[in-house]
């Protein structure tokens, strides 16, 4: 894929960013069925240093997440780095926050020392016949972690 001018990528940026936001929202809310629907059937995901190949591997990794810890992801500086008619590449910064799950509804929000990590996230999208943009491959690579 080759880089294209922003006048061409701007409309795609809104669509692709919406898919990324839906992905991370589903991840944060543990709505794995919604998250998996955003992947292509032959997806690849580099998550926490490990390649997950296919939806069944993704689901197994997600179901292994600790239930007493929640995570929230914040995306910034998102841009379309390459775009063709049926494929696109998007780069974004992702900051992850991790905290203990509230034990009782309505309890005070948890207090945390700060973010967990800052990732460089590259997502390859594909638009297969009959589908909107879906994630074919995503690489989340830690650029740095935070100290307490």
N, C-alpha and C positions, 0 to 999 in steps of 0.2 A: 504494500500500500504506500502511496505517496501522499505527502502533506498537501493540503488544499487551502485556498484562501478562506478567511473567516466569514466572508459573505456567503460561502457555500456551506460551511460547517455550522453556522449559528442556528439554523432551524433544527438540524440533527442534534445539537447539543441539548436542547430542551427535552427531546424524546429520550435520548440516551441517559441523561442525568435522572430523569424520572424513573427509569428502570433501575438505575443504581440506588436511588433513594428507596424504592420499593424493596429491593434486595436487602439493604441494611436494616430497614424497618422490620421486615419479616424475620431477619436474623435476631434482632434485638427482642422481638416479641415472641420468639420461638414458634413462629408459624411456618414450619418447615415445608408444608405442602405448597404454600404460596411461594416460598423461596425456590423450591425445586422446579416450579412451573416457569421460572424466569431463566432456567438453564436449557441449553440444547441437550438432546439425548446423549450426545458424545462429549459432554463437557469435561473440562479439566479445571481444577482449582488448586492453586498453591496457597495453602492455609497453614500458618504456623510452621513453615519450613517443610511441609509434607505435601506432595502431589496427591490429590484425590482424583481418580479417573472414573467418570460416570456418576450418574445420580445415586446409585446404591452406595457407593463409597462416600459420597457427600452426606447422605442421610445417616449412615453409620457414624461418621465423625460428629455430626450435629447431635445425634441422640446420646453420645458419650459425654456431652458437656455437663459440667457440674450443675446441679439444680439449686444449690444454695448461693450461687453467684450470678449476678446479672451483668451484662455488658451493654454499653451504648457506643455507637459509632457516629462520628461527625466527619462529614466530607467537606473539603474546601479545594479551591484552585482547580476545579474540574475543567478539562478542555478536550476537544476532539483532536487527536494527534494524526489520525489518518481516516479517510472516508472513501468508500466506494459504494456502488448501488446496493450491494447485499452484505457488506461487511464494514466494520468501523473499529477503531481503537480509541479508547478514552483513557486518559491519565488523570489521576486525582490524588490528593493527600487525604489520608484517613487517620484520625486520632481516635483511639479506643480508650474508654473509661470502664473500669471494673469495680463492682461494689457488692456488698452482701445483700441478699434478698431481704426485704422487709418481712418480719415475722408476723405482723398483724396489719390488716388494712387500716389506713388512717394514721399509722405511726409516723413519727418524725422522719424526714428524709435522711438517708445515711450521710455521714461525713467521710470523705476520702481525701487522701494526701494530694492527689493530682491524677493526671492521665496515666494510663498504663504504657502505651507505646504510640509512636508515630510511624505510619506505613506509607510507602509509595505504592499505589495501587494502579495496576494496568489491567484494563478489561477489554477483551476482544469480543465484539458483538457480531452476531450473524442474523440475517433475516432470511429464513428458509421460506419456501412457498407455503402460504396459508398461515404464517406466523408474523407477529410483530418482532421487533428487535429482541433477541435473547442472548444470554451470556454463553459464549462458546468456551472462553478461557478467561480466568482471572488469576492474576499474580499479586499477592499481598506480601510485600517485602519490607521488613522492619528497617527503617532508616536510623532510628534511635529509640531508646527507652527512657523513661523518666526516673529520677531518683526521689526518694522520699525526703 
